[in-house]
Amino acid sequence: DNDVLSGRGGLANKHPGNLMFRRIVNENKVLYQNCQKKTHKHFLAVSIIAAIERQGGRFLKKDDTGSKTNGWIRISRKEAFSK
């Protein structure tokens, strides 16, 4: 499963999509740190989100509203960007 789950603890930490997300982030960490311009950092972060989405992944958070969403709802790109 390529979805990235927001949250803390074992479920999110061990989820395959989160592992993939962290691997991609770690592979780009030095590049991000060496970016001189904020716009370059932003572009790199957006490209990481796009890489997850190209693999069919979504950024999700736990749905505590009691609706019938199987417990997870999609978060906005803005929220995903902050992750």
C-alpha positions in Angstrom: 0.0 0.0 0.0 1.5 3.3 -1.1 -0.7 5.6 1.1 1.1 7.8 3.6 -0.6 7.9 7.0 -0.4 11.0 9.2 0.1 10.3 12.8 2.5 8.9 15.3 3.2 5.5 16.6 3.7 2.0 15.1 0.9 2.0 12.6 2.2 5.1 10.8 5.9 4.3 11.3 5.7 0.8 9.9 3.2 1.4 7.1 4.7 0.6 3.7 3.7 4.0 2.2 5.3 5.9 5.1 8.5 3.8 4.7 8.6 4.7 1.1 7.9 8.4 1.9 10.8 8.5 4.5 13.1 6.7 2.0 12.4 9.4 -0.7 12.8 12.2 1.9 16.1 10.8 3.1 17.4 10.4 -0.5 16.7 14.1 -1.1 17.8 15.4 2.3 21.2 16.7 1.3 19.8 18.2 -1.9 17.2 20.0 0.2 19.7 21.3 2.7 21.9 22.6 -0.1 19.1 24.5 -1.8 19.9 28.2 -1.7 16.5 29.5 -2.6 13.2 28.8 -0.8 11.5 28.3 -4.1 13.9 25.4 -4.9 13.1 23.8 -1.5 9.4 24.2 -2.2 9.8 22.6 -5.7 11.7 19.7 -4.2 9.0 19.1 -1.5 6.2 19.2 -4.2 8.2 16.8 -6.3 8.3 14.3 -3.4 4.6 14.6 -2.9 4.1 14.0 -6.7 6.4 11.0 -6.6 4.1 9.4 -3.9 1.0 10.2 -5.9 2.5 8.8 -9.1 2.9 5.5 -7.3 -0.8 5.6 -6.5 -0.2 6.9 -2.9 -2.4 9.3 -1.1 -1.8 11.3 2.1 -4.3 10.3 4.7 -5.3 11.2 8.3 -7.5 9.3 10.8 -11.1 10.2 10.4 -12.5 10.8 13.9 -15.9 12.2 12.7 -17.6 8.8 12.7 -18.4 8.9 8.9 -18.1 5.8 6.7 -14.6 6.4 5.3 -13.0 3.2 6.6 -11.3 5.4 9.2 -9.1 7.5 6.9 -9.6 10.6 4.9 -7.5 12.3 2.3 -5.6 15.5 3.4 -5.0 18.5 1.2 -1.7 19.0 -0.7 -1.0 21.9 1.7 -1.3 19.5 4.7 0.8 16.9 2.9 3.4 19.6 2.2 3.7 20.2 5.9 4.3 16.5 6.6 
